[in-house]
């Protein structure tokens, strides 16, 4: 990561004080002028899996055992369909 990006992320963290970074989009579909969601789920799974403590908290909030985020997502979707 270049130092300018690292510096901007540090500034954002100190201004917001939330201690989190949100992944908002996975790219831009220029001809339609809106963000595409292709690949967004995988980016979110990777982001949550990068912090095992946060993932465990998320699993507990969902009433599930701690597991990789992709499996939490599948389990939650399965629960919604039944």
N, C-alpha and C positions, 0 to 999 in steps of 0.2 A: 504494500500500500504506500502510495507516495505521501510525503510529509504534509502536503497541503490538505489532502483528504483526511488524514489522521487528525490534523489540527481542527478542521471543520467539525468532525465528529465529536471531538473533545469539547468544542465550544457549544455544540448543540446539547450535549449531555449536561453541561453545567447550567445552561439556560433553562432546560426543561426540568431537570432534577428528578426525572422519572426512573433513570437507570435502565432504560430499554431502548431498543431500536426496532422500528417496525419496517417490514418489507412490504411496500405498497403495490408494486407492479413488477411484472416479469419482462416488460419490454414495451415497445410502442408499435402499433399497427398503423403506419403513417397514412395509408390511403383511406382508412376509415376514421382516422383521428381519435382513436381511443386506445387505452392500454389493453393489451391482450392478457388473458389469464393463463395461457399455455405455459406450463412449467411453474406456475406460482405455487401450487400445492407442494411440489418437491422443494422449492426454496424455503417455504415455511417449515416443512418437516425438518430440513437440515438446520434451520435456525433454532428451532426448539430443541432438537437433539444435541445441539452444541452446548446446552446448559442442562445437565442432568437434574439438578435441583429444581429448576423451573419446570422441567418436564414432569417430575414427580408431583409437584404442586398442581400442575394442570390435570394430571391423571386423577389425583385425589379429588379435585373440584368436580371432575366428570364422573366420579364414583367408580373409577377403574383402577386396576393395578398398573404400576409403572411399567411401561413397555415403549419400544420405539414409536415415535409420533405417527408414523404412517399406520401402524397397527391400531393406535388409539383412534385415528381418523376412521379407519375401517370399522372398528368396533362401535363407534358412535353412530356412523351411518347405518350399520346393521340394526342397532337399537331403534333408530328412527323408523326403519322400515317394518319393524315387527309390532 
